Structure formats: structure tokens, C-alpha cells
Amino acid sequence: MKANANTAVLTPAITLVPYSPHHVPTYHTWMADPALQAATASEPLTLDQEHAMQHSWRLDRDKLTFILCLPLAGPEAADIDLLPSQADVPDRMVGDVNLFLESLDPEDVCPELAAANRCKAGTTPVPIAGELEIMIASPAQRRRGLGRAALLAFLWYVRTHLVLLLEEYEPSGGAWLVYLRVRIGAENTGSIALFEGLGFERVPGGPNYFGEEELRLDTGKGWWERVVERVGWEKPREVRYDEY
């Protein structure tokens, strides 16, 4: 998406920067790992293909991506703007976080929500689901709370800019986010616990054909406030991410 092309999100625990061309070599190295390929259901790409993918993701209206980096410290942390290759040099990059938007069938969604007056008479609603993916690529940085910090910062960004994101996805208007979801291998109890701790609930029926549990978070009125109430947190700082 273009929405976050010049935006970074800073917290004491993690920094989020838009996925940019200078990140591609490191990302390509990560994705050469067979374990990460399996975990993300990805096929290995050449470096040129990875660059093309990064360019495509920047323009695609349904994909929001940030690269996760270790936070800045000292005087640099107080900068009003963040320069590319300042906080996101290769040895500070630890993973990525993504949101994939997908239209749902109004006939499937609206009857369930009519009582909440979410489908207005005479309008053509565009119900949307948002699928989350997060990856801490560096084994040395796992189990340090970075995934939780990144998810909270990312969800804050999504909530703060939801109107902008939905307008980019559906320029004709009428889009509304019904729920966020994540699919996690049933054996990955740590990741399941992470999302359940933020208020996501398992979809009944158990794992799917691929052995994944689906968890959802309803994004009706007050959803973000309910997340914050569960976990408590320190509000991120949004800064400009640009060369100039």
C-alpha cells in the first residue's frame, strides 16, 4: 500500500519502517531459510524477483507491510524524522509484519450484523477481513517480547489510519472492517497464546486442512480500546520516514 510509504512507527521496544528497496537483500537472505519458507508457506525467489515483489507490495492496495527493527537509543531516538538506512540497517532488522485485506460476500456477513445496524438500507456495503502475518526472522531475537510489541504498534497504526487504508483498498467507498484474523499452525502454541492474549478467539471447528487454527478479533465499535484494556501499553510515536 502507498499509505505508509513515508511513515515510521517508534516504540521503546520496536521500530516499524515501510518495506523499502534497501531492505530487500536482507529480506532475501531471511527467506532463503527453509524453516522460514515452511513457516510462511513461501517459495524461494531470486533477488530480482524479491525486488519486484517489494515494488508490487508498495503499489498493491490490499497489502500493508512494515519491516521490524530494533529501536534506536540515545539522541537519535529523539529525532523528529527518521532517515532510511538510519534505524533500519541490516543488523537492526529482525522481521516483518503484514496486513492483507480481502473483500467478503455481503450476503454472508450482513444478515449476522443487521441488529447492529452495520448494513444500511439502500447502500452497497463492502465488508472487509484483514489477515495478519508477523515474522521474527532472527532466531536470536525470538522470545524477547518483540512480536507482541510489534503487533500492538501495528494494530495501533491500523486503527489510527483505518479510514485511509480502507479508502485506498476500496476508492468507491462503503468499505468497513468486519474482523482481523490470523492463521497459525496448531502446534505453535506460543503464537496462539500471543494472539489470544490480545483478545483474538479461535474459530470453532479446529485446525483446517493445512493444520492451522484460525483466530479472529471482531473490529466492531471499541475494539482497539478493548485490546488496550487487556494489555496496557505505551502509545507509539509516528514520524516521517524520508530522505528529505
Order of alpha helices (4+ residues) and beta strands (2+ residues): beta-beta-alpha-alpha-alpha-beta-beta-beta-alpha-beta-alpha-alpha-beta-alpha-beta-beta-alpha-beta
